[in-house]
Amino acid sequence: MNKKELIDALAEKSGLTQKAAGSLLDALSAKIAEELKEGGELVLPGIGKFSVLSKEARIGRNPRTGEEVQIPARTVPKFAAAKALKDALL
């Protein structure tokens, strides 16, 4: 499912216009990014939890040359699915 299909589905399920559903989806995406950028976490009950994971700097290896490469420390987003979502897939 791509963004357009998701907007169409949200509009149909909620009774919103496609423009309003698109704005809602954009606002949700922006809020998740904003919260993670501040180092917080965002929990959507029944769906899951978005959080931030800090990865340490490490030494990797270039697969072509075998040369060691320094990989810098970074912060990445993490998503953990809620039990309700996992159970819905069974």
N, C-alpha and C positions, 0 to 999 in steps of 0.2 A: 504494500500500500504506500503510495507516495503522498505528498502534502496535499495535493488537490483532492485526491480521493478521501483523505482524512477530513478535510474541510467539508466536503459533500456529505459524508457520513455524519459528522457532528451537526450540520445544519438540519439534516433529515431527522435525526434522533431527538434534537432539542427544540426544533421548531424555530430556530434562529435563521436569519438570512445567511447566505453564503459569505457575504461581506462581514457580518457580525461574527460568524464562526471563525473566519480567517483572522479577524482582529483578536479574538479570544485566544486562538492558538499562538499567534505572534506574541501576545502579552504573556502567556504562560511560558513560552520559550525564553523570553527576555527575563522574566522573574527568576526562572531556574538558573540561568547564567549569572544573573546579578547576585543571587544568594550564594552560589558556589564560588564566585569571584571573591566574596567577602570571607570565605572560609567556612561558611555555615553548611547546613544540610536542609533538604526539603523533603518532607514525608507526604506522600499522597496515599491516604488510607485505601487499602484494597488493591493498590497498584505497586507501590514500592518506595524506595528511599534513594534520593540522589545525594551523594556526598563527594568529598574531595579526598584524593589519595596523594600523598607526597612520596615521590620516588627519589631515592638517593642517587647521587652521581655514581657511575660505575664504569668499568672498562669493558668494552665489547670487542668484537672481532669482525673485520670486513670479510664477508664470505668469499669474495673473489680473490683477494690478495693474502688473506690471513693476517693482515696488519692489525695491530691493536689500535682501537679508537676510543677516545675519552667520550663517554655519553654524559652530558650534564644533568644535574638534578632538575626535576620538573614536577609540576602539579598536574594531575589528570582527573577528569570526572569519573565517578564510579556510580553504578546503579545496582541496587539489590532488589530483586522482585519480592513483593509481599507474599505471604503464605497463601492468601486468598487467590492471587493471580496464578501461583504455581498449581494450586489445587484445581483451578478452572481448566487447566490444560490436560488434566488426567482423564 
